[in-house]
Structures are given as structure tokens and as C-alpha cells.
Amino acid sequence: SPRYEYAVEVLPEVLTEADNMGASLTQFESFQTMLNRYASAGWHVKTITSREAVNHRISMTGFSSKTSQVVVVFERLR
């Protein structure tokens, strides 16, 4: 029977090449580049979903903050 392995990327946001203006070249990776990096290693996207992460620390305004994240699950045969 086939055996699979999985990898998970949690992204604070989905960036396109247009978002690279002024960003450090060593820190920037577009969503497309990330997908192609996994694809070249034999991975394919199993699921993409978004979630809200709640920061329970009190901010300067006195409220906790929520951030949106994108979760990408990749799958490949071992």
C-alpha cells in the first residue's frame, strides 16, 4: 500500500511578486515561489485553509489581537 508524508506551511499572509517592493530579497518569498519550491521536491497541495490566530497578550490598546493565517498542507509519496 502507498505511504504518504506531509508538510505544513503556516503563512501570515499570501504574498505575490507585486508585494516585493522594498522587501529584503533574503526574507521575501511569494506564494507562487513557495508552491513551486515544494512542487520541485515532489509535493502537491492537499489542502489550503485560513484560520484566525488570537494573540492573548494585552496590547497597548488594552485588547487582544487577531491575525489571519493561511495553512497549506502538502502531500507526497514516500
Beta strands, then each sheet from edge to edge (+ up, - down):
strand 1: 4-11
strand 2: 44-55
strand 3: 65-77
sheet 1: 1+ 3- 2+
end
